[in-house]
Amino acid sequence: MTVSRADVLRALELVKLPASGQSLAASGRIGDVLIDGGKVIFSIGIDATEANAMEPVRRAAESAVSGLPGVTQVLVGLTADKAPASAGMQARQQAQRPSPGPGGVPKPTGVPGVKQIIAVASGKGGVGKSTTAANLAVALSGLGLKVGVLDADIYGPSMPKIFGIKGKPQVVSGRTLAPMEAYGLKIMSIGFLVDEETPMIWRGPMVISAITQMLREVAWGELDVIVVDMPPGTGDAQLTMAQQVPLAGAVIVSTPQDLALLDARRGVAMFRKVAVPILGLVENMSYFICPECGHQSDIFAHGGARHEAERLQVPFLGEIPLAMPIRETSDGGRPIVASDPQSQHAKAYVALARQVQASLGGATRAAPRIVIE
Ligand code: ADP
């Protein structure tokens, strides 16, 4: 038996708003209701100032809908969609604030047990962002770090496929899920919760609340770093996310063509707006070496990202070749750094990971203590 939007709203009639006593169903605060078999996902629109007061309502909504026949899982987020300003406007307004720092806007709180969170982002889809994120994560783990991967590419989650993971995460307690594991990494993806074939239509605020939940309601344990595979693009949802996830830095992936670089530039500008350090630019599908004759072909005009990095004054992190084994292993659930660590291709990712590790080390180095005698 499949639950419908009407069933969900009926259940929400029993949930009352604390201030007015009005039912949540009648309040007009329920956004799109995404239903996938037994899973129900929706958001409650709030004013940003109501976040604490509405948390019990969110919980009550979740338990009311969980009780419906046929419902196996419920994800409810509070979003400031119905606040005086739209979420997009808020993101823009917040982005115009001064950089975080003493006296500035407070940074989002960290995730307990997780030392650093980095984003792998791209200005547009299809440039190899997820493949880079996955191989970077495996390479960081090979350097001795404890690594998690959060697949925030909610429009096209690809980590289940790249890591060859089937099955669903287990609930550890209450609302907390255990991450899945592969190649020594802890991995969470919306793809574990929603079937691959289900088309997902997300409004910006829902994206953010789903991602925040995946970050904060997963038992990550002690980790040195979580690599976040961001949704592609530089829209309001991405901007708000860049702001709401406590990021230590961002790696921007681009292919060398002018158009892709133009998008990468927007990516750099987006992270700068919200004062997230740019760890650097990676050129993916940089050049092609013919496996037959060894000849190098610069299919997409190699070198563009290096120049762009210079122009933007951000570090250039390296070039990853366009190579059949990278595609085959990535699409086959065995990222190349794990399945063929001695290959040249894997070494390109390890070099990238070393650079990222070095810049993160720099970012977190404690300030020298000044001792006055
Ligand atoms: P994005 O996350 O940017 O949408 P993906 O990582 O999903 O991109 O990559 C898109 C496609 O390109 C996938 O089939 C992937 O295997 C392939 N791909 C990514 N990087 C490379 C590369 N360096 N060489 C060959 N194929 C690649």
Boltz pocket constraint, residues with backbone or C-beta under 6 A from the ligand:
constraints:
  - pocket:
      binder: B
      contacts: [[A, 122], [A, 124], [A, 125], [A, 126], [A, 127], [A, 128], [A, 129], [A, 130], [A, 131], [A, 132], [A, 158], [A, 232], [A, 284], [A, 285], [A, 320], [A, 321], [A, 322], [A, 323], [A, 324], [A, 326], [A, 327], [A, 328], [A, 330], [A, 331]]
      max_distance: 6.0
